[in-house]
């Protein structure tokens, strides 16, 4: 018990860094608004269309830019000032939120408006996501980057828990326009924090052309089997698991026969479970000796949870199942994210993170179409059942077909300069 308490206490040590602390405070405010918008937008699309396919299209359009521009974004993140990139992306997202608020408030919003704005926000996210993750390492250094990512995950999951519940109340009582407007206002906090903080970034040289830089990043991944394993775990969880959250409006309305407040409760349950996972389970997972085995067990837990959700027909049981499975999701994702930053050479972190984001979150357009197809024929419960089985099958195959993964001990570099050594220590399959 003493070891557990010490591990959990140590996970907060990066907050002693003033720049990281300032940035995370801004993130906390902004992410609350982001999750309000996610909830309100999902319900808005459902109200406009009553279609699982429409929900899938919105999710697809929001993720498609990652596939189109992600590899090039990684080069920009490595070569340009990440702090300035983030100021630009946050300001752009703020403007898009205000536009959607105005359309809803004026009662002129149409489904195609949401499609266009979702795609534009996805374009912003294609640059923002890898820049944001790499920026955490700029603020904390490699010795603290895994803990910084866990702290960021804690904030993300807190927003994910409180934002949907607040959005359910706001949308139900005051309308969706206010939820979108509040999200726009919330970006001001993170923009101010980015203006204040100072960071240390190791930039990649600009010579050699962007295509060569992209190919260098892909070549590094090809040479690192453990990097490949980490990315495959992330793909399994995002494609078959995280993508399902975009279909919660259908789950709330068609299976549970609820309304916007029901949707808020489902997302809040997920947020609470993920907060517990990020706050307690993920820090303990950082200390696991056999990191591959731990990731496999966490993925299996998530798969079983989704199968249980597909079988439930009452709100309290569904909320409990979502809460439990959500404990495992941030455990996998934060562990993968942190290890990839440790394994990447300092001048290649942006490209490696972009590649990871592309093949995990970027494939969500395909995941949305996959889920929407099965949901339109089998119902959303049937689609959730298929995804839960797929997660369990994927984790089992990884642990079975990659025996070196089961015994892999994750490297723990002492500082940023030996990240290349950490990458080289990844043993062959």
N, C-alpha and C positions, 0 to 999 in steps of 0.2 A: 504493500500500500504506500509506503514511503517513497519507493521508486516511482510509482505512478504519479504521486503528487508532485514530486520533483520534476518529472518529465513535463507535466502539464504547466507547471510554473515557468519552466525554462522556455516553453513555447512562446511566452510573451516577452522574452528578453529583447527582441528587435525593436520594441516600442521605446527603448532607451535612446534610439537614434532619432534626433529631432526632425530631420527631413522626412524619414519614413512615417513617423507619427503624424506629421502634418498632412501628408498625402493621404494616409488611410482615414483620417477624420473627414476629409473632403469626399473620399470614396464612399464612406458610410452614408453620408447624406444623399449623394447622387444615386447610389444603388437602391435606396428606399424608393425614390421616384421611378427608377427603371422598372422595378418589379410592379409598381402600380400600373405603369403603362402596359407591361406584358399582360397583366390580368385584364385591364380595361379593353385592350385591343382585341384579345381573344374573344371576349364577350361581345364586342361591337361587331366583329366579323360573323359571329354566330347569329346575332340579331338581324344582320343584313342578309344572310344567306341561308341559315338553317342547314348548312352543308358541311360534312366532314371534309369533303374535297376542297372546299374554299379554305378551311383551316390549314389543310396541307399545302395549298398554293401559297398562302401567306408565309408559312414557315419555310417553304422552298425558296421564295423570293428573298427572304431575309438572309438565307445562308448561301445562295447561289454566288454572290460576289466573292466569297472566300475561295470557291473553286476557280473563278475567272481571274482573280487578281492576287490571290494569296501568296504565290511564290515570289512575285515581283514586290509585294508589300514587305516580305521578309528582307529583301535586299535594301529597300529604303530604310527599314527599321535599323539595319546594321550600319548604314552609311550616314544617315541624317541625325540631327539632334532629336532624340526621342521625347524629350520634354516639350519641345515646340510642336512636334507631331501631335502629341496628346492634347495640347491646348487647342489645336485646330480641329481635331476630331470631336472633342467634347463640345466645342462651340457649334459645330455642324449638327450634331445630334440634338442640341438644344433648339436650334431653329426648326428642325423637322418636327419636334414635339409640339412646338407652338403652332405650326401649320396644321397639324392634325387636330389640335384643340380648337382652332378657329373654324375648321370645316365642320366639326361636330357641333360646336356652339351655334353656328349659323344654320344648322339643320340641312346642309348641302352635301354632306359626306355621302359618297357612293363607294361601292366595293372596290372599284378600280383605283380610287384615291388611296385606299389602304394598301393595295398591291404596290403602287408606285412608291409610296413613302416607305414601305417595308423594304423594297429593293434598294432605295437610296440609303436607308439606315444600314442595310447590309454592306453597302459600299464603304460607308464610314467605319463599320466594325471590322472589315477586312484589314484595315490599317491599324485601327485602334487596339484590337485584341492582342496581336503579337507585340506591339509597342508597349502596351500596358504591362504584360507579363514580364518582358525583358526589363522594363523600367524598375520593377520591384528589385531585380538583381542589381541595378545601378545604384539604388538607394541603400541596399542592405549589404552588398558584397556577397561573394560566393559562400562564405562561412555561415551566413544567416539567411540565404535565399530560400531554403526549404521552409524555415520557420516563418519567413515573411509571406510566403505563398499560403501557408496555413492560416496566418492572421487575415490575409485578404479573403480567403475562403470563409472564415468566420463572419467577416463583415458581409460578404455576399449572401451567405445563408441567413443572417439576421434580417437583411433587407428582403430576402425571399420569403421569410416567415411573416414579417410585419407588413410588407408592401401589399401582397394580395388581400390580406384581411382588411387593411385600410381601403384598398381599391374597391373591395366588395361593398363596404359601407358607403364610400363616396359615390360609386356608380349607382347603387341602389337608391340612395337618398338625394343626391345632387346632380347626377348625370356623369357620363364618361368624359365630357369636355374638361371638367375640373381636374380629373385624374391626369389627363395629358398635359394640362397647363402646369400642374404642380411638378410633374416630371421635368418640364422645361426649366422651371425655376431652380430645381435641385442641382442642375448642372453648374450653376454659378459657384457653388461651394467647391467643387473639384477644380474648376478653372482657377479660382483664387489660390487654392493650395498648390497648383502647378506653377503659378507665377512666383510663389514664395520659395519653394524648395529648390535646392541645388543637388545635383547628382554627379556621379562619376561614371562615364560611359567610355568603353573601349570601342572605338569606331573601326569599321572595316575600310581599307583604302578604296578609293573610287576608281582606280584603274582596272582595266581588264574587261569592262563591259558588264551589263546586267545579266545577260544570258550565261556568261561564264560563272558569275557569282551564284546564280541559281543552280547550275550544274555541279558546282563545288559542294553546295549544301546537300544535294541529292546523293553525290558520291560518298560523302561522309556517312549518311544514313545507311547506304548499301554496305559499308564496311563495318557497321556496328550492329551485330545481331541483338544485343540487349536493348538498344535504342528501338529496333524494329519491334521487339516484344512489347515494350512500353506503349508504343503507338498503337499496336493491335489491341491491347487492353482498352485503351481510350476509345478506339473505333467501336469495339463491342458495346461499351457502356453508352456512348453517345448515339450511335445509329439505332440501337434497339431499345434504349432506356430513356435517355434525356429527351429524345425526339417525341416521346409520348406526352410530355407535359403540354405540348402545343395542342393536344386533343382533349385536354381536360374539360373544355366547354361542352363537348359532346358527351363525355363521361358524366358530367354533372347533370345535363339535361335529359339525355336518352336513357341512361342506366339508373341514375339516382333520382330522376324527375325533380331536379332542383332548379335554382335560379343563380343570379350573379353572386349572391352570398354563399351558396353552396360551392361555386367555383373558387371563391376566396378561401373557404375553409379547406378545400382540397390542396390548394397551393400553399396555404399556411402550414398544413400538416407536413407537406413535403419540406418546406423551409425549416420547420422545427426539427425534423429528423436530420436534415442535412447540417443544421447548426450543431446538433449533438455530435454528428459524425466529424465535422470540421474542428470542433472545440476539444473533444475528448479522444475519439477513435483515431483520427488522422495523426495527431501528435504522437500517440502511442505506436501507430504503424511506422512512424519514422525510425523507431528503434528496433524494428523487426530484423532479425538476423537473416532470414531467408525471404527477401523482399518479393521475389517472384511467386512464391507459395502464398504469401499473404495477399497479394493482388488477386490471385486466382480464387481464393476463398471469399474475398470481398465481392468479386464479380458474381460468384455463385449465389451469394446471399441476395444480391440485387435481382437476379433472375427469378429466384423462388418468390421474392416479394411481389414482382409484377404478375406472376401466375396467380398468387392469392388475390390481388386486386381484381383480376379478370373474373374471379369466381364470386366476388362479393356483390350483394345487391342492396346493402343498407349503408347509410352514410357513416355511422360510427366505426364499423368494421373496415370500410374502405379507407377512412382516415388513418386508422391504426396501421393497416398494411402499408400505406404510402409512407407513413412516418418511419416504419421499421426499414423498409427498403432504401429510403433516402439516407439512412445512416451510412450505407456502404458506398453510395455514389461519390461524395466528396473525398472519401478515403482513397478511392482509386484515382480520381482526377488530380487531386493535390499531390499525391505521391508521384504520379507520372510526370506532372508539370515540374516539380522540384528536381527530380532525377535528371530530366532532360536538360535542365539548365546547368546542372553540375557536370553532366557528361559532354556538353557542347564546348568547343573552343570559344574563348571570350568574344572573338570577332565574328562568330557565326551563330550566336544565340538567337538573333532575330530570324534568320533563315530556318534554323531547326524548329523553333517555336511555330513559325508560319506553316512549315510542312506538317507538323503535328496538328495544328488547328485545321488545316485543309482536309486531312484524311480522317479527322474525327468530327469536328463541328461542320466542316465544309461539305461533307457528304450528307448533311441533313436534308438538302433538297431531294435526294434519292430516298432518304428515310421517310420524309413526309409523304412522298408519292406512294411508297411501299405501304405505309400504315393506312393512308387514305384509301388505297385500293382495297385492302382487306377489310377495312372498316365499312366501306360502302357495300360489301357483299356479306360479311359475317357479323357486322356490328362492331362497335368500338371495343366491346369486351372480348370478342374473338381475336381482334387484332392485337390487343394487349397480351392475350394468352400466347400467341405466336411469337411475339417479341421476347417474352419471358423465357420461353423454351430456347430461343436462339441465343440469348445471353448465356444460359447455362451450358449449351452445346459449345459455344465459342470458347468459354473459359476452360472447359474440360479438354478441348482439343489442344489449346495452347500448352497446358500443363503436361499433356500426354506426349505431344509431338516435339516439344522443346525441352528435353530432360535437363539441359544445363540451366534453364530458367528456374527450375525447382530448387537448385542449390546455389543460385547466384547471391552473393553478398554485395549489397550496394556500396559503391565507393563513397568516402566522406572526405573530400579535399579540404585542406586547411585554409586555403585562400584562393583568390581568383586566378592567380598566376599558374596554379597547377591544375586548372580545369582540363587542359590537354592531357595531362597524365591520367586524370580520372577517366576520360574518354578512352584512352588506350588500354585501361585496365579492364574494360568490358571483354570478358572472355568469349572465344568463338563458340558457335552453337555445336 
